[in-house]
Amino acid sequence: MDERREYPLVITLNKRCFTLVVIDTHYEKKHPEITDQLILELVKQLDGSNIELADESGEFKYFAHEMDWQNKPYRIILTYCEKDFLGVINVFRVKEKKL
């Protein structure tokens, strides 16, 4: 459960093109109902979006975004650096989207 899984996926986010999505398995510990397929569907929904920066550490930029999928609200935590991969740190259901 500690490995990261990689999926080829072309997506543009914050005007940057990524060709790989790397999913950290951290979500599996507390959110076993979430799957990689669901995460990839959420990521695909973000294509062409601009998401506000939440934090920076060294070369990494971090983003938290709330979104709906099949009428259910989710929060997705993402990261990227200078490389062409988009990292998914965590995904989980939220009771209500923050405004």
C-alpha positions as CSV (number, residue, x, y, z in Angstrom):
1,M,0.0,0.0,0.0
2,D,3.0,2.3,0.2
3,E,3.8,2.5,-3.5
4,R,2.8,5.1,-6.0
5,R,1.0,4.0,-9.1
6,E,1.5,5.8,-12.5
7,Y,-1.0,6.3,-15.3
8,P,-0.3,7.9,-18.7
9,L,-2.8,10.7,-19.1
10,V,-2.5,14.0,-21.0
11,I,-4.1,16.8,-19.0
12,T,-3.7,20.6,-18.9
13,L,-3.9,22.2,-15.5
14,N,-3.0,25.7,-14.7
15,K,-1.8,26.2,-18.3
16,R,0.7,23.3,-17.9
17,C,0.6,20.1,-19.8
18,F,1.1,16.9,-18.0
19,T,1.5,13.4,-19.5
20,L,1.5,11.3,-16.4
21,V,-0.6,11.1,-13.3
22,V,1.1,9.6,-10.2
23,I,-1.3,8.5,-7.5
24,D,0.0,8.1,-3.9
25,T,-1.7,5.2,-2.1
26,H,-2.1,7.2,1.1
27,Y,-5.8,7.5,0.4
28,E,-6.3,3.7,0.8
29,K,-5.7,3.8,4.6
30,K,-8.7,6.0,5.5
31,H,-10.8,6.0,2.3
32,P,-11.0,2.4,1.0
33,E,-14.1,3.3,-1.0
34,I,-12.0,5.5,-3.3
35,T,-10.3,3.8,-6.3
36,D,-7.6,4.8,-8.7
37,Q,-10.3,4.8,-11.5
38,L,-12.4,7.3,-9.5
39,I,-9.3,9.4,-9.0
40,L,-8.5,9.4,-12.7
41,E,-12.1,10.4,-13.5
42,L,-11.8,13.4,-11.1
43,V,-8.4,14.3,-12.6
44,K,-9.9,14.2,-16.1
45,Q,-12.6,16.6,-15.0
46,L,-9.9,19.1,-14.1
47,D,-8.5,19.3,-17.7
48,G,-8.3,22.9,-18.8
49,S,-8.9,24.3,-15.2
50,N,-6.9,26.8,-13.2
51,I,-6.7,25.9,-9.5
52,E,-5.5,28.2,-6.8
53,L,-2.1,27.4,-5.2
54,A,-2.5,26.3,-1.6
55,D,1.2,25.9,-0.6
56,E,4.7,25.6,-1.9
57,S,7.7,23.7,-0.6
58,G,10.9,23.8,-2.6
59,E,10.1,22.9,-6.1
60,F,6.7,21.4,-5.3
61,K,3.4,23.3,-5.5
62,Y,0.4,22.0,-3.7
63,F,-3.3,22.4,-4.5
64,A,-6.6,21.4,-2.8
65,H,-9.7,21.5,-4.9
66,E,-13.3,20.5,-4.2
67,M,-15.4,19.2,-6.9
68,D,-18.5,17.1,-7.6
69,W,-18.6,13.7,-9.2
70,Q,-21.9,12.0,-9.7
71,N,-23.6,14.4,-7.4
72,K,-21.1,13.7,-4.5
73,P,-18.6,16.2,-3.3
74,Y,-14.9,15.3,-3.2
75,R,-11.7,17.1,-2.2
76,I,-8.6,16.3,-4.2
77,I,-5.1,17.2,-3.1
78,L,-2.6,17.6,-5.9
79,T,1.0,18.4,-6.4
80,Y,3.4,19.1,-9.2
81,C,7.0,20.3,-9.7
82,E,9.1,21.1,-12.7
83,K,8.6,17.6,-14.2
84,D,5.7,16.7,-16.4
85,F,3.8,14.6,-13.9
86,L,0.7,15.5,-11.8
87,G,0.7,13.9,-8.4
88,V,-2.4,13.0,-6.5
89,I,-1.7,13.0,-2.8
90,N,-5.1,12.3,-1.4
91,V,-8.8,12.2,-2.4
92,F,-11.8,11.9,-0.1
93,R,-15.5,12.6,0.2
94,V,-16.5,15.8,2.0
95,K,-19.9,16.4,3.6
96,E,-20.3,19.8,1.9
97,K,-18.3,21.8,-0.6
98,K,-16.6,24.9,0.9
99,L,-17.7,28.1,-0.7
